[in-house]
Amino acid sequence: MKDNEVKTDNHIHVSVEERDLISVFMYGQPGLYSRRLYWNDIMPVVEKISCIRCAPESPVDHDTFYPRTFGMLSPEYRKPMVRINRCQVFEGDSLLHATFQAVVDFIRWYNQNKKS
């Protein structure tokens, strides 16, 4: 791969725990995804996350957990970066991998912090 090229993936392999974490977040039950995830599996999760308000009591409608950094290349390693609003930045070997990392991190945080 040349220095100016970015690796592209059409799927990634994930653990059972990560697969089930996403499945429960999306549909309320585990096991609805395979351990091979594609963009068409991840983007509905990003869309759902983007509709969650950061502060439900806030009068500002656009204060959501939207993808804030999406596809920028890290200055040092030239790898794609993804960050969901108010969350940390993730760098991956591909944009799909970085997006997946950001999604899993957000869901773990959300599950720990959501109000019942």
N, C-alpha and C positions, 0 to 999 in steps of 0.2 A: 504494500500500500504506500502511495506517495505521501509526502508530508502534508499536502494540502487536501487530501481526501479524508472523508469521514466515513467510518464503517456504517453500513446500513444492514438492518436485520428485518426479516419479515415475521419472525417469531422469536420467542425466548422460552427457555425451560425454567420452570419455577418449582419450588418445594410444595409439598402437600399443604403445609401450614399456610404458605402465602396464597396458594390457590383458594383454600377454604376461607381465608380472611377476606378476600375479595368477594367470593361467592356469598358469604353471609352478609356483607355490607350491601351488596346489590339485591339479593333475593331472599335473605333471611334464613338460608340453609346452606350447609357445606356441600361440596362435591359436584357443583353444577358446571364447572370448568374442567378441561383437561389440564395436564401439567405443561402443556405447550400453549402459550398465549400469543395471540396475534394483535395487531393494531385494532382490529374490529372488536376484540375483547376488552382492550384497555380504554379506548376512547369513550364508551358509554360510562365507564367509571369516572373518567375525568369530567364528563358532562354532569354527572350527579354531584361530584365534589364541587363543581363550579356553581351549583345552585344552593349550596349550604351557606347561610349567612354567618359571618364571623361573630357578630353580636346580634342575636335575634331581636333584642329590644331596640336596636339602632334604627333610627328613622331613615338612614341612608340605604337605599335598595341595592346599590352596586357594591356594598361592602361584603363580598363573598370570597370564598377560597378558590379563586380562578388561577389558571396557569400564568404566573407572572414572568418567569424566565422560561422560555420554551425554544430550545434549539440553538441558543447562543453557544459559541465554542469557547471553552476555557482558554484563557490567554497562555497558560503554561503548557498544557498538554494537547490543546486543540481537540478536546472531546466535547460532545454535546452536553449541555447542562439543562436541567429542568428544576423549577422551583414553583411550588404552589404558594400563593399569597399568604404571608405570615408564617411560612415554614422555611426550613433550610434548603439550600441548593444541593442538588444531586448531579453528579457527573457520571456518565456511563460510556461504555464502549460504543454504544449506538444511541440514537434518540429514543428508541423504544425501551432500551434498558434503563436509561435515565428517567424516563417517564414512569416506568414500572416501579423503580425505587422510590420516587416521590409519592406515588399513589399508595404504596404499602406503608410508608412512613406516616402519611396523613391518616390512613385508616386506623393504624395503631394509636396515634395520638387522639383521634376522634373518639374511638371506643373507650379510651381512658378518661376523657373529659366531657363526654356528652351527658346531658341531664336526662335522667330517666323519665 
